[in-house]
Structures are given as structure tokens and as C-alpha cells.
Amino acid sequence: MVVDVASIRGAAGVAEVSIRTERPTLIGPFSWSSGATEGCSADQELAVGREAKFTPETALLSPQFETNGSDVVFVNLGKGLGVAGPGLFLDVKVDSSGAQGCLRLPLTAAGTETLWQAGAAPWVVSFGLRLEDPLSTLEGTGGRVTTELRVLRPVGPVRAFVGFTLGGATCRGANCPPLDSSADGEDTETPGVFFHFGGEVGLERRIGIGRRSLGVTLGGSLTYFHLGAPPGYADGKNLGVGGPFAALALFGPAGDIVPGFSPAARRGSSGPEILVARQTAFGRGPTETAWLVGFGWRFEFTN
């Protein structure tokens, strides 16, 4: 009888387990534990199915199922921090007509060795929410709320990313229409408020700091702003804003590198972020340049 972990999906998220038996054998339950504990001693049983993705609609196998011949199952390792630690094993109970026992299959590395080599560098999705404010006049744009979605891919020691932004901003200055949140009708614009969307590109580097990690980002962005205004408003309503930016994000322990993966894999993490940008606005009036600062929170997920 042979039971082996064929692959790991995501950052220690799902284990693909191949099973080959010569006689009917009861397999399971599955659990995970550290090398310091007895195998198959964990109380929590892991979910097992025939599909690599686990959703509320996924059909699950019984914790203990019979296999005769070759079989492949997927084991949901869970989303807790514990399974991202070093020196862990995937434990599986087996019961054949001749013997009973516990098989321990390496899951994460105890040291710096590589257990799992990805066929391709994993994509990472990052989501940010920030409050931003220019420190001087910037063609009427004021305080902003910005949501941001990035897709990152490792390139050597850094990660390249492309991102998209969406949000709103106040209008600041003498040529702003009165704010009117009660405006209705077919026109969904709110007079006195900017709607904005844009894109960005850049590089990010993660630096370990004990149990946490620091994300250092350098990039550039270009954003389109449209000002809501009542009929007859004579000043410009559209402008572009662009320029370089730098950001620092401090990620919590959930962002630790999972030992034994190459390229490096991290579990989902989040943390506070501060951003500084030098932006130039054009299109609504005389071109203006200003510093902008932002504070927010960033979430990151590995595929």
C-alpha cells in the first residue's frame, strides 16, 4: 500500500493525496500535527473530497472511506495559522485486513529544505482601502476614499504588480459646485463630489521583521476624475492626476512564509499601510503639483 501527498494547492491550503492499495483498505480520518506530537493524535478531522476547491456545495467523503486500487483525493488543510508552521505532517489512519496504523506524510519543511516546487510562480491578489488627502491645491480635488485591487507576480527578489483604483473625493476650492447629496433623477451624479478610477504599476519587496513582514512599494499611477455638477455649471468637470508613489505596509503573523515551498508561499495576511505620492493634476485648469499622503489597510491572498 502506498499513500503519498502528490501536490499542495495554494499556500498550504489543499493537499492532493494519491492512494494505491492491493486490497480493500479503510483510509482516514486525515489530520495534521507537528513532529513533536504522536501521529494521528489530533482531534480535528480534515475535510476530504474529490475536488480541489472546497465550497459549501462541495460533496465531501466520509472521514473514513474504503479504497481498493488507485485513488486520488483532496484534503482541506484549513485556513488557520498553525498549518503554516515548520515541521508539520499530514497524518492518515489506515485499516486493512492485515494491519492498522498511522501514516505520517511531510507537509511543511522543518528547516530551509524545499519540499514543494511550483511549476510556475504563484499569482498574489492584494486589496487596499485608503483615506488620502493632497497637502496643497490639486485642481480642486480634496480628500479621497480609494479602493485598490492589485495582481502581483514574483520577479526575482521583488514582485511586479498592476493595479486598478476606484473611489470618490471631495471638491476643494472656490470653483466647486455646492455639495448636494439629495440630488436625484436620472442623473446619478452627486454635485460637489468627484468620482475617480485609474490604474497603477510598480514593484514591491517583502522584508521579514520577526514574526511580521514589511511591504515596501514603489510605483506610478494615473487616475481620471469626474466632478458631479448641476446643469449649467461652467467650469471643467474632468481632469487627470498622475505621478509616482511609495508605500509601506506592515503585515501580521499570518503573512509568514510557509516553510518548504519554492517559490516562497505565504498565507493570507493584512496590515496597516501608509502612502506618499507626488501628483500632478491636469485638464481642469492650470496644471498643479502637490504631495499626497494616505493611510489605510491592505489585505493579501495567495492563489
C-alpha positions as CSV (number, residue, x, y, z in Angstrom):
1,M,0.0,0.0,0.0
2,V,1.3,3.5,-0.9
3,V,-0.2,6.8,0.3
4,D,1.6,9.9,-0.8
5,V,1.0,13.7,-1.0
6,A,1.2,14.4,-4.7
7,S,0.9,18.2,-4.6
8,I,-0.1,21.2,-2.4
9,R,-2.5,23.7,-3.8
10,G,-2.1,27.3,-2.7
11,A,-0.2,28.3,0.4
12,A,-0.7,25.1,2.3
13,G,-4.4,25.3,1.6
14,V,-5.3,21.9,0.0
15,A,-3.3,18.7,-0.3
16,E,-3.7,16.3,-3.2
17,V,-3.2,12.8,-1.9
18,S,-2.6,9.8,-4.2
19,I,-3.5,6.3,-2.8
20,R,-2.6,2.9,-4.2
21,T,-3.7,-0.3,-2.4
22,E,-3.6,-4.0,-3.3
23,R,-6.7,-4.9,-1.2
24,P,-9.8,-3.1,0.2
25,T,-8.5,-0.6,2.8
26,L,-10.2,1.9,5.0
27,I,-8.5,5.3,4.6
28,G,-8.9,8.1,7.2
29,P,-9.5,10.2,9.1
30,F,-6.9,12.8,8.0
31,S,-5.4,15.3,10.4
32,W,-2.2,17.3,10.7
33,S,0.3,17.6,13.5
34,S,3.8,18.6,14.4
35,G,6.8,16.2,14.7
36,A,6.7,16.7,18.5
37,T,3.3,15.0,18.8
38,E,2.2,11.5,18.2
39,G,0.9,10.7,14.8
40,C,-2.9,10.7,14.2
41,S,-3.4,12.1,17.7
42,A,-5.1,15.4,16.6
43,D,-8.8,15.7,17.5
44,Q,-9.8,17.7,14.4
45,E,-10.6,15.7,11.3
46,L,-9.9,17.4,8.0
47,A,-12.5,17.5,5.2
48,V,-11.8,15.2,2.2
49,G,-13.3,15.4,-1.3
50,R,-12.8,14.6,-4.9
51,E,-12.5,18.3,-6.0
52,A,-9.5,20.7,-5.3
53,K,-11.8,23.6,-4.4
54,F,-13.8,23.4,-1.2
55,T,-17.1,25.4,-1.1
56,P,-20.3,24.9,0.9
57,E,-21.6,23.0,-2.1
58,T,-18.6,20.6,-2.3
59,A,-19.6,17.0,-1.9
60,L,-17.4,15.6,0.9
61,L,-16.3,12.0,1.5
62,S,-16.8,10.3,4.8
63,P,-13.9,10.9,7.2
64,Q,-13.1,7.2,6.8
65,F,-13.6,5.7,3.3
66,E,-12.7,2.5,1.5
67,T,-10.2,2.3,-1.4
68,N,-9.3,-0.7,-3.5
69,G,-6.7,0.1,-6.2
70,S,-5.7,3.6,-7.2
71,D,-7.4,6.7,-5.9
72,V,-6.9,10.5,-5.6
73,V,-8.5,12.7,-3.0
74,F,-8.1,16.3,-1.9
75,V,-7.7,17.3,1.8
76,N,-8.7,20.7,3.0
77,L,-5.9,21.8,5.4
78,G,-7.8,24.8,6.7
79,K,-7.0,28.5,6.9
80,G,-5.6,28.8,10.5
81,L,-2.0,30.0,11.2
82,G,-0.9,26.6,12.7
83,V,-0.8,24.8,9.4
84,A,1.7,27.4,8.1
85,G,4.3,26.4,10.7
86,P,7.5,24.4,10.3
87,G,7.9,20.6,10.5
88,L,4.3,19.6,10.1
89,F,2.9,16.3,8.9
90,L,-0.3,15.2,7.3
91,D,-1.5,12.1,9.3
92,V,-3.8,9.5,7.9
93,K,-5.1,6.4,9.6
94,V,-5.2,3.2,7.5
95,D,-7.0,-0.1,8.3
96,S,-6.5,-3.1,6.0
97,S,-7.5,-6.7,6.7
98,G,-3.9,-7.4,7.8
99,A,-3.0,-4.3,9.9
100,Q,-3.9,-0.9,11.3
101,G,-1.7,2.1,11.7
102,C,-0.9,5.8,11.1
103,L,1.0,7.1,8.1
104,R,2.8,10.5,8.5
105,L,3.4,12.4,5.3
106,P,5.7,15.5,5.3
107,L,3.6,18.7,4.8
108,T,6.0,21.6,5.6
109,A,9.7,21.8,6.0
110,A,11.4,21.7,9.4
111,G,14.3,23.8,8.1
112,T,15.3,25.5,4.9
113,E,14.9,22.5,2.6
114,T,12.4,22.6,-0.3
115,L,9.6,20.1,-0.2
116,W,7.3,21.6,-2.8
117,Q,8.5,23.1,-6.1
118,A,5.8,25.1,-8.0
119,G,5.6,24.6,-11.7
120,A,5.0,28.4,-12.1
121,A,5.4,31.4,-9.8
122,P,2.1,31.9,-7.9
123,W,-0.1,35.0,-8.5
124,V,-1.0,37.1,-5.5
125,V,-4.1,39.3,-5.1
126,S,-3.9,42.3,-2.9
127,F,-6.8,44.6,-1.9
128,G,-6.4,48.0,-0.2
129,L,-8.7,50.7,1.3
130,R,-7.2,54.1,2.0
131,L,-8.1,57.6,3.1
132,E,-5.9,60.1,1.1
133,D,-5.5,63.9,1.1
134,P,-3.4,66.3,-1.0
135,L,-1.3,68.7,1.1
136,S,-1.9,71.6,-1.2
137,T,-4.2,72.6,-4.1
138,L,-4.6,70.0,-6.8
139,E,-7.1,71.4,-9.4
140,G,-9.9,71.2,-6.9
141,T,-9.5,67.6,-5.7
142,G,-9.7,67.2,-2.0
143,G,-9.8,64.3,0.5
144,R,-10.3,60.9,-1.1
145,V,-11.5,57.4,-0.4
146,T,-9.7,54.9,-2.6
147,T,-10.2,51.2,-3.0
148,E,-7.5,49.3,-4.8
149,L,-7.0,45.9,-6.4
150,R,-3.6,44.6,-7.3
151,V,-2.3,41.5,-9.0
152,L,1.3,40.6,-8.1
153,R,3.8,38.2,-9.6
154,P,7.3,37.3,-8.3
155,V,10.2,38.6,-10.4
156,G,13.4,37.6,-8.6
157,P,13.6,39.2,-5.2
158,V,10.7,41.6,-5.8
159,R,7.1,41.3,-7.0
160,A,5.8,43.3,-10.0
161,F,2.2,44.4,-9.9
162,V,-0.5,46.0,-11.9
163,G,-3.5,47.6,-10.1
164,F,-6.8,49.3,-10.5
165,T,-8.3,52.0,-8.3
166,L,-11.8,53.2,-7.7
167,G,-13.3,55.8,-5.3
168,G,-14.6,59.2,-4.6
169,A,-13.2,62.6,-3.5
170,T,-14.4,65.9,-2.2
171,C,-14.1,69.1,-4.2
172,R,-12.0,71.8,-2.7
173,G,-11.7,75.4,-3.8
174,A,-13.7,78.4,-5.0
175,N,-14.8,76.8,-8.3
176,C,-16.6,73.8,-6.7
177,P,-20.4,73.4,-7.1
178,P,-22.3,73.2,-3.8
179,L,-22.4,69.8,-2.3
180,D,-25.9,68.3,-2.8
181,S,-26.3,64.7,-1.7
182,S,-30.1,64.9,-2.2
183,A,-29.9,65.3,-6.0
184,D,-32.0,62.7,-7.7
185,G,-33.5,61.9,-11.1
186,E,-32.0,60.1,-14.0
187,D,-28.6,61.7,-13.4
188,T,-26.8,59.7,-10.7
189,E,-24.0,62.3,-10.2
190,T,-23.8,63.9,-6.8
191,P,-23.0,67.6,-7.3
192,G,-19.8,68.7,-5.5
193,V,-18.2,65.2,-5.4
194,F,-15.6,63.7,-7.7
195,F,-15.8,60.1,-8.9
196,H,-12.4,58.6,-9.8
197,F,-10.9,55.5,-11.3
198,G,-7.4,54.6,-12.6
199,G,-4.5,52.2,-12.9
200,E,-1.1,51.7,-11.4
201,V,2.1,49.7,-11.9
202,G,5.1,49.1,-9.7
203,L,7.4,46.8,-7.7
204,E,7.0,45.5,-4.1
205,R,9.6,43.9,-1.8
206,R,8.7,42.0,1.4
207,I,11.2,42.2,4.3
208,G,10.8,39.9,7.3
209,I,10.7,41.6,10.7
210,G,10.5,38.8,13.3
211,R,7.0,37.3,13.1
212,R,5.8,40.1,10.9
213,S,6.9,41.4,7.5
214,L,7.2,44.9,5.9
215,G,6.0,45.5,2.3
216,V,7.9,48.3,0.6
217,T,6.3,49.5,-2.6
218,L,7.4,51.9,-5.4
219,G,5.2,52.7,-8.4
220,G,3.3,55.1,-10.5
221,S,-0.4,55.8,-11.1
222,L,-2.7,57.6,-13.4
223,T,-6.3,58.5,-12.4
224,Y,-9.3,60.0,-14.2
225,F,-11.5,62.3,-12.1
226,H,-15.0,63.4,-13.0
227,L,-16.8,66.1,-10.9
228,G,-20.6,65.8,-10.3
229,A,-22.2,69.2,-11.1
230,P,-25.7,70.7,-11.6
231,P,-26.8,71.7,-15.1
232,G,-25.3,75.0,-16.2
233,Y,-22.0,74.5,-14.3
234,A,-19.5,76.4,-16.3
235,D,-16.1,75.2,-15.0
236,G,-14.3,72.0,-16.0
237,K,-15.6,68.7,-14.6
238,N,-12.9,66.3,-15.9
239,L,-9.2,66.0,-15.1
240,G,-6.3,63.6,-14.9
241,V,-4.0,63.0,-11.9
242,G,-0.8,61.1,-12.1
243,G,2.7,60.6,-10.6
244,P,5.0,58.4,-8.6
245,F,4.2,57.0,-5.2
246,A,5.8,55.0,-2.3
247,A,4.1,52.9,0.4
248,L,4.9,50.9,3.5
249,A,2.6,48.2,4.8
250,L,3.2,46.1,8.0
251,F,1.7,42.7,7.6
252,G,0.8,40.5,10.6
253,P,2.0,37.0,11.5
254,A,-0.5,35.4,9.1
255,G,1.8,36.6,6.3
256,D,4.7,34.3,7.4
257,I,6.4,32.3,4.6
258,V,5.2,28.7,4.7
259,P,8.4,26.5,5.1
260,G,9.4,24.2,2.3
261,F,7.8,26.0,-0.7
262,S,9.7,27.3,-3.8
263,P,8.9,30.0,-4.9
264,A,8.1,31.3,-1.5
265,A,4.4,31.0,-0.5
266,R,2.6,33.0,2.1
267,R,-0.8,32.6,3.7
268,G,-3.3,35.4,3.6
269,S,-2.3,38.4,5.6
270,S,-3.3,42.0,6.3
271,G,-2.0,45.2,8.0
272,P,-1.8,49.0,8.1
273,E,-0.4,50.9,5.1
274,I,0.9,54.5,4.7
275,L,1.3,56.0,1.2
276,V,3.2,59.1,0.0
277,A,2.7,60.4,-3.6
278,R,3.9,63.3,-5.7
279,Q,0.9,64.0,-8.0
280,T,0.3,66.3,-11.0
281,A,-3.2,67.3,-12.0
282,F,-4.1,68.5,-15.5
283,G,-7.1,69.2,-17.6
284,R,-9.4,71.2,-15.4
285,G,-7.4,74.3,-15.1
286,P,-3.7,75.3,-14.7
287,T,-1.5,72.3,-14.1
288,E,-0.8,71.9,-10.4
289,T,1.5,69.5,-8.5
290,A,1.2,68.5,-4.8
291,W,2.2,66.0,-2.3
292,L,-0.4,63.5,-1.2
293,V,-0.5,61.3,1.9
294,G,-2.7,58.3,2.5
295,F,-3.5,55.9,5.4
296,G,-5.3,52.6,5.1
297,W,-5.4,48.8,5.4
298,R,-4.1,46.2,3.0
299,F,-5.2,42.6,2.5
300,E,-3.2,40.0,0.6
301,F,-4.2,36.5,-0.7
302,T,-2.0,33.8,-2.5
303,N,-3.6,31.7,-5.2
